[in-house]
Amino acid sequence: MAFPQVGDNLDIFTLCSGLHSGPLADIFLARDLLSGRQVVLKIPGSDILNHPVLLYHYQNEDRISRLLDHPGIIRFIHRQKSRQYIIMEYAEGKDLRTKIGGNRALELDEALQLMHQLAGSISYLHGQGIVHLDLKPENIICGSDAVIKVLDFGLASCRHFPDLSALDLKNPLGTPWYIAPEQLLGERDDPRCDIYAMGMLFYEMLTGRLPWPRSSKLQVARRRLRHDPTPPRYFNNKIPPGIQSIILRAIARHAADRYQNITELQHDLRHWQQLPITETGSNDKRPPLWQRIFPQKAVHLETLPDKRRGSGNTKQIIGALIDAPGSADMLAEIKKQALIKSAEITLVHVIEEESDSHFRRYGIRVEGEKLMARLEQAVQLLRRCSLDPSIRLIRGEVVEVLRELCTDLDAELLVLAPSRKKEGILRNASVRRRLETSNPCPIIVADDDSFAPETELAALLPDRLTAGQVLACDIFLVDLWYEHLHYHTDVIYRRLLHPDQGIHLNETDCLFGRFLSSLTTQPGWQSVTAALTPIHSRFHRIADQMAGLLSQDHNGLLSLYVHEFLPLSCLLKNELAKVSLFLRSHLDSPPPALPFLTNAACPISKPPLASYGPLLRAFNLNRDLCTLIDGPEKQPDEQSVEREKCA
């Protein structure tokens, strides 16, 4: 997959100019062909086998971004994508570094204004269970209207998700001269890490300096574990003592000595003039020489971080990406088992240690680019059924890694792809056989011998189905619901993008229509078709009504979508559940019921915490229609050179 360049079209975006090229991603200004607005695309690098952090950074930000909605945080946009990238609003302005670079300092009033806004944004994040962990001037945009926006959540942690970066990436994460001392020891859960970084930012705003050298060397960064910082008044004695007290408390070496939450910090920022003047606040001297020579008691973690938080009691299924040609069968089995067990999915690729020569690293890079594309296909396939897999790249020997992972996750199941290689004479030559001897959880080897209800069900009678075939029908019914939701939102998007192209909605074009058509004339299926056909026909009548409104009445289209189309989707889910009960009524020993079909709640009426796939697309269609109702952004002729490139 070629890396996009300026001038290319990427899905429904045109890349207009490059904004930044860094070690983790390239950032482009782009034009959204749907809304006509400017957006920013962040496209990660694909050398993920040499540098797994590329994938982890992208995966983390992609997940956390779905939880964010605050004016002080960059707005993320969610669309269907053909490759990995992040879509963000274009926030006009410059990053904070442009204000305080080159040892420049801000006036106190301006610094306080920025800190008040930043504290509001971070308070929102902490309320969502998110710790940013990489607050620095480059990640804060200062708009022309004096409004700031926080960005870059690739290193953040979130209590709702397992912390994969902490599990699989060994080195401390974050910019060394801003992160808290405990981050150097692996702490990634504590909101006080962000309070420390905010104190460092306030320090730099008022002095143009930092108390520690800007060095990426770990031994230099670790000095702050044993040494106290130089007071900011040493560099700028115009800083009021009350402000210095705030800064020094925020950047205290030990987390217990800092503000314990953002609310405490906000209070002192608002009332700094009422704070008592203390010796610490008035001090403008560096720590005495003896303190700089003789280290103090080092910072340490009182408890080990809980790296697997977010999973709770949810069951875990692991899919091993060992053999690419069989991965499609493995993914189908993973999807089936996850729907049956309501389980979280982890897809793991084991990076086996090999030569580190330049030639070999180039070969690994090519393999990584191919793997990146395969992983995206796997993620999109599972998300089409509202399953959101975690991707892990772990170095080591395959069998040892899989055994350890099964133990760490307390996995319910390990699913392997069928091997393209014949079994060797020696039993231990097979990964499967070696795992079967002492694996801590059951193993399933996927196969392609599956029943396809869409094409094969019509030839059978309901009372002749086996338990395995009924289970396959249940999986298909879940697929059908999500696919039909995706089908109609896709049609709306295509018509919005290409209003002049005739897109005809024949009732047999969709999976739902083809399925009903195959059953219509078959004996034994009349009750199923009688229940589903009216719903299907009503979907298409609504679609025809929406088609008539697309180019002239976006308000009417939004109303029809929200008040008729989405409730009809919930009705369809209920009817599909009845079909499942009908099929099971003929069995003496029915297979496990799928929670999706037995749960009366509709995903659309009660959205999950972070949606994905067709659900996420359905929710965001509302926002996109509202954007079209508001109209494209006004673009002043000479306001921004970057905007003119997309005009």
C-alpha positions as CSV (number, residue, x, y, z in Angstrom):
1,M,0.0,0.0,0.0
2,A,1.7,3.2,-1.2
3,F,2.0,6.0,1.3
4,P,-0.3,8.9,0.3
5,Q,1.2,12.1,-1.0
6,V,0.1,15.7,-1.4
7,G,-2.4,15.9,-4.3
8,D,-3.7,12.3,-3.7
9,N,-7.3,11.5,-2.9
10,L,-7.7,9.3,0.2
11,D,-11.2,8.0,0.5
12,I,-13.3,11.2,0.6
13,F,-10.4,13.5,1.3
14,T,-8.0,15.4,-0.9
15,L,-4.5,15.9,0.6
16,C,-3.7,19.6,0.1
17,S,-0.4,20.1,1.9
18,G,1.9,18.6,4.4
19,L,1.7,20.1,7.9
20,H,4.2,17.9,9.8
21,S,6.4,14.8,9.2
22,G,7.5,13.0,12.4
23,P,8.7,9.7,13.6
24,L,5.2,8.4,14.4
25,A,3.1,9.9,11.7
26,D,2.8,12.3,8.8
27,I,0.1,15.1,9.1
28,F,-1.7,16.6,6.2
29,L,-4.1,19.4,5.6
30,A,-7.0,17.9,3.6
31,R,-10.3,18.9,2.1
32,D,-13.4,16.9,3.1
33,L,-15.3,16.3,-0.1
34,L,-18.5,15.7,1.8
35,S,-18.7,19.0,3.8
36,G,-16.2,21.1,1.9
37,R,-14.4,21.9,5.1
38,Q,-10.7,21.6,5.9
39,V,-9.6,18.7,8.1
40,V,-6.3,17.3,9.3
41,L,-5.3,13.7,8.5
42,K,-2.8,12.0,10.7
43,I,-1.4,9.0,8.8
44,P,0.8,6.6,10.9
45,G,4.0,5.0,9.5
46,S,3.8,1.4,8.5
47,D,7.2,0.0,9.6
48,I,5.4,-1.7,12.5
49,L,7.6,-4.7,12.9
50,N,10.8,-2.7,13.4
51,H,8.9,0.0,15.4
52,P,5.7,-1.5,17.0
53,V,5.1,1.9,18.7
54,L,3.7,3.1,15.4
55,L,0.8,0.7,15.6
56,Y,0.3,1.1,19.3
57,H,0.2,4.9,19.1
58,Y,-2.4,4.8,16.3
59,Q,-4.5,2.1,17.9
60,N,-4.6,4.0,21.2
61,E,-5.6,7.3,19.7
62,D,-8.2,5.8,17.4
63,R,-9.9,4.1,20.4
64,I,-9.7,7.0,22.9
65,S,-10.8,9.6,20.3
66,R,-14.3,8.0,20.2
67,L,-14.8,9.1,23.8
68,L,-13.9,12.8,23.4
69,D,-16.3,15.7,22.9
70,H,-15.1,19.0,24.5
71,P,-14.4,22.4,23.0
72,G,-10.9,22.5,24.6
73,I,-9.9,19.2,22.9
74,I,-9.4,18.7,19.2
75,R,-12.5,17.3,17.6
76,F,-12.1,13.9,16.0
77,I,-14.2,12.9,12.9
78,H,-15.1,9.3,12.2
79,R,-15.6,8.0,8.7
80,Q,-15.2,4.7,6.9
81,K,-11.5,4.4,5.9
82,S,-9.5,2.2,3.6
83,R,-6.4,2.4,5.7
84,Q,-5.2,3.5,9.1
85,Y,-5.4,7.2,9.7
86,I,-6.9,9.7,12.2
87,I,-9.3,12.5,11.0
88,M,-9.4,15.7,13.0
89,E,-10.9,19.2,12.7
90,Y,-8.6,21.8,11.4
91,A,-8.0,24.2,14.3
92,E,-6.5,27.4,13.0
93,G,-3.6,28.7,15.1
94,K,-0.1,27.9,16.2
95,D,1.1,25.5,18.8
96,L,2.2,26.8,22.2
97,R,5.9,26.2,21.3
98,T,5.7,29.2,18.9
99,K,4.9,31.4,21.9
100,I,7.6,30.1,24.3
101,G,10.3,28.8,22.1
102,G,13.8,30.3,22.3
103,N,13.6,31.0,26.0
104,R,10.8,33.4,25.5
105,A,8.4,33.9,28.4
106,L,4.7,35.0,28.6
107,E,3.2,37.7,30.7
108,L,1.5,36.4,33.8
109,D,-2.0,37.3,32.7
110,E,-1.6,35.4,29.4
111,A,0.0,32.4,31.1
112,L,-2.9,32.3,33.6
113,Q,-5.5,32.5,30.9
114,L,-3.9,29.5,29.1
115,M,-3.6,27.5,32.3
116,H,-7.3,28.1,33.2
117,Q,-8.3,26.7,29.8
118,L,-5.9,23.8,29.9
119,A,-7.1,22.9,33.4
120,G,-10.7,22.8,32.1
121,S,-9.7,20.5,29.3
122,I,-7.7,18.2,31.5
123,S,-10.5,18.1,34.1
124,Y,-12.8,16.8,31.4
125,L,-10.3,14.1,30.4
126,H,-9.8,13.0,34.0
127,G,-13.6,12.8,34.4
128,Q,-13.7,10.5,31.4
129,G,-11.0,8.2,32.9
130,I,-8.3,9.4,30.5
131,V,-4.8,10.5,31.5
132,H,-3.1,12.4,28.6
133,L,0.5,11.6,29.6
134,D,2.2,13.7,26.9
135,L,1.2,17.3,27.6
136,K,3.8,19.6,26.0
137,P,3.7,22.9,24.0
138,E,3.7,21.0,20.7
139,N,0.4,19.3,21.7
140,I,-1.5,22.5,22.6
141,I,-2.9,24.6,19.8
142,C,-3.5,28.3,20.6
143,G,-6.1,29.7,18.2
144,S,-6.4,33.2,16.9
145,D,-9.4,33.7,19.2
146,A,-7.2,32.9,22.3
147,V,-8.9,29.5,22.7
148,I,-6.6,26.4,23.1
149,K,-7.2,22.9,22.0
150,V,-5.3,19.8,23.3
151,L,-4.3,17.1,20.8
152,D,-2.4,13.9,20.4
153,F,-3.8,11.0,22.5
154,G,-1.5,8.3,21.2
155,L,0.3,7.8,24.5
156,A,-2.8,8.4,26.7
157,S,-4.2,5.8,29.1
158,C,-7.9,5.2,29.6
159,R,-9.5,3.2,32.3
160,H,-12.0,1.7,29.8
161,F,-9.3,0.0,27.7
162,P,-6.3,-2.3,28.5
163,D,-3.1,-0.4,28.5
164,L,-1.4,-2.2,25.6
165,S,1.5,0.3,25.4
166,A,2.5,-0.5,29.0
167,L,2.2,-4.2,28.4
168,D,4.3,-4.5,25.3
169,L,6.5,-1.4,25.0
170,K,9.4,-1.6,27.4
171,N,10.8,2.0,27.5
172,P,9.1,4.9,29.3
173,L,6.7,6.7,27.1
174,G,6.4,10.5,26.7
175,T,8.6,13.5,26.2
176,P,11.4,13.0,28.9
177,W,11.7,16.6,30.1
178,Y,7.9,17.0,30.7
179,I,6.8,13.7,32.1
180,A,6.4,13.0,35.8
181,P,9.1,11.1,37.7
182,E,6.8,8.2,38.3
183,Q,6.2,7.9,34.5
184,L,9.9,7.0,34.2
185,L,9.1,4.0,36.4
186,G,6.1,2.9,34.3
187,E,3.2,4.6,36.0
188,R,0.5,5.4,33.4
189,D,-2.7,5.5,35.5
190,D,-2.3,8.4,37.8
191,P,-4.0,11.7,36.8
192,R,-1.3,13.5,38.9
193,C,1.1,12.7,36.0
194,D,-0.8,15.3,34.0
195,I,-0.8,17.8,36.9
196,Y,3.0,17.5,36.9
197,A,3.2,18.2,33.2
198,M,0.9,21.2,33.6
199,G,3.2,22.6,36.3
200,M,6.1,22.1,33.9
201,L,4.2,24.0,31.2
202,F,3.4,26.9,33.6
203,Y,7.0,27.0,34.6
204,E,8.1,27.3,31.0
205,M,5.5,29.9,30.1
206,L,6.8,32.2,32.8
207,T,10.5,31.6,32.5
208,G,11.1,30.3,29.0
209,R,13.1,27.5,30.6
210,L,12.6,24.1,32.2
211,P,14.2,23.0,35.5
212,W,15.7,19.9,33.8
213,P,17.9,19.6,30.7
214,R,16.2,18.8,27.5
215,S,17.8,15.4,27.1
216,S,16.3,12.2,25.8
217,K,18.9,10.1,27.7
218,L,17.2,8.1,30.4
219,Q,19.9,8.6,32.9
220,V,19.6,12.4,32.6
221,A,15.8,12.2,32.9
222,R,16.0,10.0,36.0
223,R,17.8,12.7,37.9
224,R,14.4,14.2,38.9
225,L,13.7,10.9,40.8
226,R,16.2,12.2,43.5
227,H,16.6,15.9,43.0
228,D,14.2,18.8,43.5
229,P,13.7,21.4,40.8
230,T,15.2,24.8,40.6
231,P,12.6,27.4,41.7
232,P,11.2,29.3,38.7
233,R,11.9,32.7,40.4
234,Y,15.7,31.8,40.0
235,F,15.1,32.6,36.3
236,N,12.4,35.2,36.6
237,N,12.1,36.9,40.0
238,K,9.1,38.9,38.8
239,I,7.0,35.7,39.3
240,P,4.7,36.3,42.3
241,P,5.4,34.0,45.3
242,G,1.9,32.6,45.2
243,I,2.4,31.6,41.5
244,Q,5.7,29.9,42.4
245,S,4.0,28.0,45.2
246,I,1.5,26.6,42.7
247,I,4.2,25.6,40.2
248,L,6.4,23.9,42.8
249,R,3.5,22.0,44.3
250,A,2.4,20.9,40.8
251,I,5.9,19.6,40.0
252,A,6.7,18.0,43.3
253,R,8.9,14.9,43.0
254,H,6.5,12.7,44.9
255,A,2.9,12.5,43.7
256,A,1.6,12.6,47.2
257,D,3.1,16.2,47.6
258,R,1.3,17.5,44.5
259,Y,-2.2,18.7,43.9
260,Q,-4.2,15.5,44.3
261,N,-6.7,16.4,41.6
262,I,-7.3,19.0,39.0
263,T,-10.0,20.7,41.0
264,E,-7.4,21.7,43.7
265,L,-5.1,23.1,41.1
266,Q,-8.0,25.1,39.5
267,H,-8.9,26.6,42.9
268,D,-5.4,27.9,43.5
269,L,-5.1,29.2,40.0
270,R,-8.3,31.3,40.5
271,H,-7.2,32.5,44.0
272,W,-3.5,32.7,43.7
273,Q,-3.4,36.3,45.1
274,Q,-5.0,35.0,48.4
275,L,-2.4,32.3,48.9
276,P,-0.1,32.8,51.9
277,I,3.4,34.0,51.1
278,T,5.8,31.2,52.1
279,E,9.5,30.7,52.1
280,T,9.1,28.2,49.3
281,G,7.1,30.6,47.2
282,S,9.6,33.5,47.8
283,N,12.8,31.5,47.2
284,D,14.8,32.6,44.2
285,K,17.9,30.5,44.8
286,R,18.9,27.2,43.3
287,P,19.0,24.2,45.7
288,P,22.2,24.3,47.8
289,L,25.3,22.5,46.4
290,W,25.1,19.7,48.9
291,Q,21.5,18.9,47.8
292,R,22.7,18.8,44.2
293,I,25.6,16.5,45.1
294,F,23.9,14.2,47.5
295,P,20.7,12.8,46.2
296,Q,17.5,12.6,48.3
297,K,15.2,9.6,48.7
298,A,14.2,8.4,45.3
299,V,10.7,8.4,44.0
300,H,9.2,4.9,43.9
301,L,5.9,3.3,43.0
302,E,3.9,2.2,46.0
303,T,1.9,-0.3,44.0
304,L,2.5,-1.9,40.6
305,P,0.3,-0.4,37.8
306,D,-2.7,-2.4,36.7
307,K,-1.8,-2.7,33.1
308,R,-4.9,-4.8,32.1
309,R,-7.5,-2.4,33.5
310,G,-10.6,-1.8,31.3
311,S,-11.3,-5.5,30.7
312,G,-12.9,-6.2,34.1
313,N,-14.7,-9.6,34.1
314,T,-15.1,-9.6,30.3
315,K,-14.1,-12.9,28.8
316,Q,-11.0,-12.9,26.5
317,I,-10.4,-14.7,23.2
318,I,-7.0,-14.7,21.5
319,G,-6.5,-15.0,17.8
320,A,-2.9,-15.9,16.7
321,L,-1.8,-14.4,13.4
322,I,0.7,-17.1,12.7
323,D,-0.2,-18.1,9.1
324,A,-1.5,-15.4,6.8
325,P,-3.2,-17.6,4.2
326,G,-5.5,-19.1,6.9
327,S,-6.2,-15.9,8.7
328,A,-9.7,-15.5,7.1
329,D,-10.9,-18.8,8.7
330,M,-9.3,-17.8,12.0
331,L,-11.2,-14.4,11.9
332,A,-14.5,-16.1,11.1
333,E,-14.0,-18.4,14.1
334,I,-13.0,-15.6,16.3
335,K,-16.1,-13.6,15.4
336,K,-18.3,-16.5,16.1
337,Q,-16.8,-17.3,19.4
338,A,-16.8,-13.6,20.5
339,L,-20.5,-13.2,19.6
340,I,-21.4,-16.4,21.5
341,K,-19.3,-15.5,24.6
342,S,-19.6,-11.7,24.5
343,A,-15.9,-11.7,24.7
344,E,-13.1,-9.2,24.0
345,I,-10.7,-10.1,21.2
346,T,-7.0,-9.9,21.1
347,L,-5.2,-10.5,17.8
348,V,-1.5,-11.2,18.4
349,H,1.4,-11.3,15.9
350,V,4.6,-12.7,17.3
351,I,7.8,-11.0,16.1
352,E,10.5,-13.6,16.2
353,E,14.0,-12.4,17.0
354,E,16.2,-12.4,13.9
355,S,19.3,-10.8,12.6
356,D,19.4,-7.0,13.0
357,S,21.4,-6.4,9.8
358,H,20.4,-3.5,7.5
359,F,19.2,-5.9,4.8
360,R,17.1,-7.8,7.3
361,R,15.6,-4.7,8.7
362,Y,14.5,-3.6,5.2
363,G,12.9,-7.0,4.7
364,I,11.1,-6.7,8.0
365,R,9.9,-3.2,7.0
366,V,8.3,-4.6,3.9
367,E,6.7,-7.4,5.9
368,G,5.4,-4.8,8.4
369,E,3.8,-2.8,5.7
370,K,2.0,-5.9,4.4
371,L,1.0,-6.8,8.0
372,M,-0.3,-3.3,8.6
373,A,-2.7,-3.7,5.7
374,R,-3.8,-7.2,6.8
375,L,-4.4,-6.0,10.3
376,E,-6.6,-3.1,9.1
377,Q,-8.7,-5.6,7.0
378,A,-9.1,-7.8,10.1
379,V,-10.1,-4.9,12.3
380,Q,-12.6,-3.6,9.8
381,L,-14.1,-7.1,9.3
382,L,-14.7,-7.5,13.1
383,R,-15.9,-4.0,13.6
384,R,-18.6,-4.6,10.9
385,C,-20.1,-6.8,13.6
386,S,-19.4,-4.3,16.5
387,L,-16.4,-6.2,17.7
388,D,-13.3,-4.1,18.5
389,P,-10.1,-6.2,18.6
390,S,-6.9,-5.2,20.4
391,I,-3.8,-5.7,18.2
392,R,-0.6,-6.7,19.9
393,L,2.9,-7.2,18.5
394,I,5.0,-9.1,20.9
395,R,8.7,-10.2,20.4
396,G,9.7,-13.7,21.3
397,E,9.2,-17.4,20.5
398,V,5.7,-18.1,19.2
399,V,4.7,-20.9,21.6
400,E,6.1,-19.2,24.7
401,V,4.4,-15.9,23.8
402,L,1.0,-17.5,23.2
403,R,1.2,-19.5,26.4
404,E,2.1,-16.5,28.5
405,L,-0.6,-14.3,26.9
406,C,-3.2,-16.9,27.6
407,T,-2.2,-16.9,31.2
408,D,-1.9,-13.1,31.6
409,L,-5.4,-12.6,30.0
410,D,-6.9,-15.6,31.7
411,A,-8.2,-16.4,28.2
412,E,-11.3,-18.5,27.5
413,L,-9.9,-19.6,24.1
414,L,-7.0,-19.5,21.7
415,V,-7.9,-19.7,18.1
416,L,-5.3,-20.7,15.5
417,A,-5.5,-20.5,11.7
418,P,-5.2,-23.8,9.8
419,S,-1.6,-24.3,8.9
420,R,-0.7,-24.3,5.2
421,K,2.1,-26.7,6.0
422,K,1.6,-30.5,6.4
423,E,2.2,-31.9,9.9
424,G,5.8,-32.9,10.3
425,I,7.1,-36.3,11.4
426,L,8.2,-34.8,14.7
427,R,5.2,-33.8,16.9
428,N,7.0,-30.9,18.4
429,A,7.6,-29.4,14.9
430,S,4.0,-28.1,15.0
431,V,3.1,-24.9,16.9
432,R,-0.4,-26.4,17.4
433,R,1.0,-29.7,18.8
434,R,3.4,-27.9,21.1
435,L,0.7,-25.7,22.5
436,E,-1.7,-28.6,23.0
437,T,0.7,-30.3,25.4
438,S,0.5,-27.6,28.1
439,N,-1.5,-24.6,27.0
440,P,-3.4,-22.9,29.9
441,C,-6.6,-22.5,27.8
442,P,-8.5,-24.5,25.2
443,I,-7.4,-24.3,21.6
444,I,-9.5,-24.2,18.4
445,V,-8.0,-24.6,15.0
446,A,-10.3,-22.8,12.5
447,D,-11.5,-24.5,9.3
448,D,-13.5,-23.4,6.3
449,D,-16.1,-26.1,6.5
450,S,-18.9,-23.8,7.4
451,F,-22.6,-23.5,6.6
452,A,-23.6,-20.4,4.6
453,P,-27.3,-19.5,5.5
454,E,-27.5,-16.7,2.9
455,T,-27.2,-19.2,0.0
456,E,-27.9,-22.6,1.6
457,L,-30.7,-22.1,4.1
458,A,-33.5,-22.1,1.4
459,A,-32.8,-25.7,0.4
460,L,-33.5,-26.9,3.9
461,L,-36.5,-27.0,6.2
462,P,-36.5,-25.3,9.6
463,D,-37.1,-28.6,11.4
464,R,-34.2,-30.3,9.6
465,L,-31.5,-27.9,10.8
466,T,-28.7,-29.2,13.0
467,A,-27.6,-27.3,16.2
468,G,-24.5,-26.2,14.3
469,Q,-26.5,-24.9,11.4
470,V,-28.8,-23.0,13.7
471,L,-25.8,-21.4,15.4
472,A,-24.5,-20.4,11.9
473,C,-27.9,-18.9,11.2
474,D,-27.7,-16.8,14.4
475,I,-24.3,-15.5,13.4
476,F,-25.7,-14.6,10.0
477,L,-28.7,-12.8,11.6
478,V,-26.3,-10.6,13.6
479,D,-24.3,-10.0,10.4
480,L,-27.5,-9.2,8.5
481,W,-28.5,-6.5,11.0
482,Y,-25.2,-4.7,11.0
483,E,-24.8,-5.1,7.2
484,H,-28.2,-3.6,6.6
485,L,-27.4,-0.6,8.8
486,H,-24.1,-0.2,7.0
487,Y,-25.8,-0.6,3.6
488,H,-28.2,2.2,4.1
489,T,-25.8,4.7,5.7
490,D,-23.4,3.9,2.8
491,V,-26.1,4.7,0.3
492,I,-26.8,8.0,2.0
493,Y,-23.1,9.0,2.1
494,R,-22.6,8.0,-1.6
495,R,-25.6,10.1,-2.6
496,L,-24.4,13.1,-0.5
497,L,-21.0,12.9,-2.2
498,H,-22.3,12.2,-5.7
499,P,-25.7,13.8,-6.0
500,D,-25.6,13.7,-9.8
501,Q,-25.0,10.0,-10.0
502,G,-28.1,7.8,-10.1
503,I,-27.9,5.2,-7.4
504,H,-30.9,2.9,-7.7
505,L,-32.1,1.0,-4.7
506,N,-33.4,-2.3,-5.9
507,E,-34.8,-4.3,-3.0
508,T,-32.5,-7.3,-3.9
509,D,-29.3,-5.2,-3.9
510,C,-28.7,-5.6,-0.2
511,L,-27.9,-8.7,1.8
512,F,-31.3,-8.5,3.5
513,G,-33.1,-8.4,0.1
514,R,-31.2,-11.3,-1.3
515,F,-31.8,-13.4,1.8
516,L,-35.5,-12.8,1.7
517,S,-35.6,-13.5,-2.1
518,S,-34.0,-16.9,-1.6
519,L,-36.7,-17.9,1.0
520,T,-39.8,-16.4,-0.6
521,T,-40.9,-19.5,-2.7
522,Q,-39.5,-22.1,-0.4
523,P,-41.8,-24.2,1.8
524,G,-41.4,-23.9,5.6
525,W,-40.1,-20.4,5.5
526,Q,-43.4,-18.4,5.1
527,S,-43.6,-17.3,8.7
528,V,-40.0,-15.8,8.5
529,T,-40.6,-14.0,5.2
530,A,-44.0,-12.8,6.4
531,A,-42.4,-11.1,9.4
532,L,-39.4,-9.7,7.7
533,T,-40.6,-8.6,4.2
534,P,-42.8,-5.7,5.5
535,I,-39.8,-4.3,7.4
536,H,-37.5,-4.7,4.5
537,S,-40.0,-3.0,2.1
538,R,-40.4,-0.1,4.6
539,F,-36.6,0.4,4.8
540,H,-36.6,0.9,1.0
541,R,-39.6,3.3,1.1
542,I,-37.8,5.4,3.6
543,A,-34.6,5.2,1.5
544,D,-36.5,6.5,-1.5
545,Q,-38.0,9.3,0.6
546,M,-34.5,10.3,1.8
547,A,-33.2,10.1,-1.8
548,G,-35.7,12.8,-2.7
549,L,-34.5,15.1,0.1
550,L,-30.7,14.7,-0.3
551,S,-30.0,17.7,-2.5
552,Q,-32.6,20.2,-1.2
553,D,-33.6,19.5,2.4
554,H,-30.9,18.3,4.8
555,N,-33.1,19.1,7.7
556,G,-35.9,16.9,6.4
557,L,-33.3,14.1,5.7
558,L,-32.0,14.3,9.2
559,S,-35.5,14.1,10.7
560,L,-36.4,11.1,8.5
561,Y,-33.2,9.4,9.4
562,V,-33.5,9.9,13.2
563,H,-37.3,9.5,13.6
564,E,-38.0,6.7,11.1
565,F,-34.9,4.9,9.9
566,L,-33.2,4.3,13.2
567,P,-36.3,3.2,15.1
568,L,-37.0,0.8,12.2
569,S,-33.5,-0.7,12.7
570,C,-34.4,-1.5,16.3
571,L,-37.7,-3.2,15.2
572,L,-35.7,-5.3,12.7
573,K,-33.4,-6.4,15.5
574,N,-36.4,-7.6,17.5
575,E,-37.8,-9.5,14.6
576,L,-34.5,-11.2,13.9
577,A,-34.5,-12.4,17.5
578,K,-37.9,-14.0,16.9
579,V,-36.5,-15.8,13.8
580,S,-33.7,-17.2,16.0
581,L,-36.3,-18.5,18.5
582,F,-38.3,-20.0,15.7
583,L,-35.2,-22.0,14.5
584,R,-34.3,-23.1,18.0
585,S,-37.8,-24.3,18.8
586,H,-37.2,-27.3,16.5
587,L,-34.1,-28.5,18.5
588,D,-34.0,-30.7,21.5
589,S,-30.6,-29.3,22.5
590,P,-30.2,-25.8,21.0
591,P,-26.7,-24.2,20.9
592,P,-25.7,-21.2,23.1
593,A,-27.9,-18.2,22.5
594,L,-26.2,-15.0,21.2
595,P,-26.5,-12.1,23.6
596,F,-27.1,-9.7,20.7
597,L,-30.3,-11.6,19.8
598,T,-31.5,-12.2,23.4
599,N,-30.8,-8.7,24.7
600,A,-33.9,-6.5,24.3
601,A,-31.9,-3.3,24.3
602,C,-31.2,-1.9,20.8
603,P,-27.6,-0.7,20.2
604,I,-28.9,2.4,18.5
605,S,-31.2,3.4,21.4
606,K,-28.5,2.6,24.0
607,P,-25.1,3.2,22.4
608,P,-22.1,1.6,23.9
609,L,-19.4,3.7,25.6
610,A,-17.2,3.8,22.4
611,S,-18.9,2.7,19.2
612,Y,-17.3,1.5,16.0
613,G,-18.2,0.0,12.7
614,P,-21.7,0.5,11.4
615,L,-22.9,1.9,14.8
616,L,-20.3,4.6,14.8
617,R,-21.1,5.4,11.2
618,A,-24.8,5.7,12.0
619,F,-24.2,8.0,15.0
620,N,-21.8,10.2,13.0
621,L,-24.2,10.5,10.1
622,N,-26.2,12.8,12.4
623,R,-23.2,15.0,12.9
624,D,-22.3,15.1,9.2
625,L,-25.9,16.0,8.3
626,C,-25.8,18.8,10.8
627,T,-22.5,20.0,9.3
628,L,-24.2,20.1,5.9
629,I,-27.1,22.1,7.4
630,D,-24.7,24.6,8.8
631,G,-23.0,24.9,5.5
632,P,-19.2,25.0,4.6
633,E,-16.9,27.2,6.6
634,K,-16.3,30.7,5.4
635,Q,-12.8,31.0,4.1
636,P,-11.3,34.6,4.2
637,D,-9.3,35.2,1.1
638,E,-6.0,35.9,2.9
639,Q,-6.6,34.5,6.3
640,S,-4.4,31.4,5.9
641,V,-2.0,30.2,3.3
642,E,-2.7,26.7,4.2
643,R,-6.5,27.2,3.7
644,E,-5.9,28.7,0.3
645,K,-4.2,25.5,-0.8
646,C,-7.5,23.7,-0.2
647,A,-9.7,26.4,-1.5
